[in-house]
Amino acid sequence: MIEEEPNIVTSGKSQRVIIDGHPFSIEIYRAETDQNWMLEVVDQDGTSHVWDDQFASDKEARNAAIQAIEEEGAVAFMRGDNVIRFRGR
């Protein structure tokens, strides 16, 4: 029997922000069957940064993203040295 993929719930706290002149997309989501939220920040080049930790609330996830961007600066999310490229790209 093939198991169906769960529906994904996207938080209303997901948003686009501009930090130091660079646009970022803060994506907060969870599986419909899960209680905890996942956090992903996508930079202007489409590079995705996903947190290992999960969050009890979407507000907590959004605050963690904003805090990380403000503390580390936008450039920290755009460095090429912390990106693992998929084959064929």
Secondary structure, 3 states (H helix, E strand, C coil): CCCCCCCEEECCCCEEEEECCEEEEEEEEEECCCCCEEEEEECCCCCEEECCCCECCHHHHHHHHHHHHHHHCHHHHCCHHHCCCCCCC
